[in-house]
Amino acid sequence: MSESAKPGFAALMASSTQYKMFNFMVSILLLLILSAVLEGTKYGFLVVNSISSIVFLLGTYAVGRNRRTLIILIILGLPWFFSEWAFTKSSRTIFTSMLFFIFVNVTILEHILKSKEVTMDTLYGAVCVYLLLGIMWASIYGFLEYVTPGAVFEGYDKDINTKMSTNELIYYSYTTLATLGYGDITSVTPVGRIISILEAIFGQLYIAFLVARLISIYTTNAIRKKD
């Protein structure tokens, strides 16, 4: 009897929900790393824009589990997708990209909370949410700064025009989310400070609630199996 043909690696990656989240997680990490490493290089923007496109496509693929969700993701993500390549950022495209990351976060988080067992898909999804939280808050800072320059970050000397780059916003966002507080970049405006406080609180509560939820699911399943 001949052995049945084993599915190829590409087919396995495409068909498994587990690998959907894994691929999405890897693409986010690559975007964060390469956007910092290639900043200011001659063709760095091409690589970063390509990775951004991959993040959009894999995020839509991983989260779009039904038609309604898929349509919302496309509506929110396409303006960001085209603005990255057309270099035509505006308050509207930044706002829609912010809504895209918020919607993706909420959708993945809902999936995690409704999970009845702890799987690799659940764990990869949890990591994706945390990574996206940093990008989401950075997009909020960026939107406010674009609409009203100086609303979040303002130089101690008001005569100096302080403009934050995308990588600086992301750096500030993650150090705030993780409550590292290096102090090399700080917000000195009331709006910026309260948003930074909310991000720090949100980051700590997410980890606390996530660990509690995963332990609860694992314990419940362990007890059920014993019975």
Salt bridges, closest charged atoms under 4 A:
GLU84 OE2 - LYS89 NZ 3.77
GLU110 OE2 - LYS114 NZ 2.97
ASP121 OD2 - HIS111 NE2 2.77
